[in-house]
């Protein structure tokens, strides 16, 4: 959702009349330096970009490459592959004897896993020229050994979306703390409005946003990442605390939401049949312009002020092959893609609500977008989404555990024990 991979999110989004930006699309970014092989830096070399981006995103990449080629720092060419083929063939691409130089994809566990196998190019020197980028994105691009292996191009955010006109009609205000959130839920329920929308029908991964946010609010982003990497246990008391807190909100969930997918949950929200919905910006991508102007969101409520604030911001961009035949030109392309000019051009040519990774690059001229960009800029850390911070293989274990919890919240211990058992099977291969 992309809290599934880009392919799955785009497929899921089709039900919302072409929500093209679920994961919107990655791009390139960075700031180049000398050749990664230690040889004499050269320019003008050929670089191949293997991309899964189609539609408006492809047009954005094509323009980016054309503009880069005019700089005389290399000659880049684009090879576009269907997303599902790209996803399944990516390990083969990277491990081949003569791999493409650069790849569109996303940050998180996938990049880290390839880096652990020494398949990704160290682009730390590129990051030396990216001083405007926040520490949260630098951390996201850094592997376990401390080197940067990813260059972000764009991202989007998650939050509690609602219609401003409905909140005004109901006489309520967005909350900042969990206590205020619970009060808001009680107020809406007293007015006969199901406070919280949820769409678990054939999109059970939506529940993972609740788990992610509660975990990073209660236990912090570092613990969350370790848990999803198999370095912590799902039956740990810290994880039980997440479910205990979540249980407080369950009485306020729309009871119909378990039967239909997020697309219908979005429709219910827009129609005023629910009060708010924890979802990504892709909910707005197929919404009429006048309705989008009535949309707003608030940050997932703060639970423990002592825990550094993290936000879910699935981030797309590029990583490069460690076997690149021309690391200098590859890094030069990344450097250009990291620039304000390149990212503003890409966002302008893309569809949906996405944000350029460069903090000084202008996004769409909408109050909603400006607010989302400010929220991410103020975060101490950025997480991705359950499968992006773990793996597609682990996601079904979450789908099973979380939907079971929503149905039977009195069985937390048994659910977590089973989740740990299923997770171990995934981690052990």
GIDAUR-V233739 format. One record per helix or strand. SS is the DSSP state (H for helix, E for strand). FROM is the first residue (numbers start at 0). TO is the last residue. If there is no record, write none. Layout:
ss=SS from=FROM to=TO
ss=SS from=FROM to=TO
//
This chain:
ss=H from=5 to=15
ss=E from=45 to=50
ss=H from=54 to=68
ss=E from=74 to=79
ss=H from=82 to=94
ss=E from=101 to=105
ss=H from=108 to=115
ss=E from=119 to=119
ss=H from=123 to=126
ss=H from=134 to=139
ss=E from=141 to=141
ss=E from=147 to=147
ss=E from=150 to=154
ss=E from=157 to=162
ss=H from=163 to=169
ss=E from=176 to=176
ss=H from=177 to=189
ss=E from=193 to=196
ss=E from=199 to=199
ss=H from=203 to=217
ss=H from=220 to=227
ss=H from=236 to=249
ss=E from=252 to=252
ss=H from=254 to=257
ss=E from=260 to=260
ss=H from=261 to=269
ss=E from=273 to=279
ss=H from=280 to=283
ss=H from=288 to=291
ss=E from=294 to=297
ss=E from=301 to=301
ss=E from=309 to=311
ss=E from=314 to=320
ss=H from=326 to=336
ss=H from=339 to=347
ss=E from=354 to=355
ss=H from=366 to=376
ss=E from=380 to=382
ss=H from=385 to=388
ss=H from=391 to=406
ss=H from=408 to=426
//
